[in-house]
Amino acid sequence: MATRDEVIAILGELDNSVIERILETGASPTEIADALASFDSSLRGDQSMPAIPATGTTVEVGAILGGLTEDEDEGVMTFERPLGTS
């Protein structure tokens, strides 16, 4: 399971609620890095990147990353909408 410092080292500065949500998944540093790589690749539409075997945890972290937006006032990534809403 990743530590708070490892999450920040992999993903950069995030809102505390985002960090806590990722920690709650129990993801390892490798799973977080895999989720980030997959997320970045999908944003760029990069089809050349080989598929990363996705664990349930990697998919869960990827879903969390997909719900983020940059808070320009704070300079950190935060949730675009409150958790649990559509």
Secondary structure, 3 states (H helix, E strand, C coil): CCCHHHHHHHHCCECHHHHHHHHHCCCCHHHHHHHHHHHHHHHHCCCCCCCCCCCHHHHHHHHHHHCEEEECCCCEEEECCCCCCC
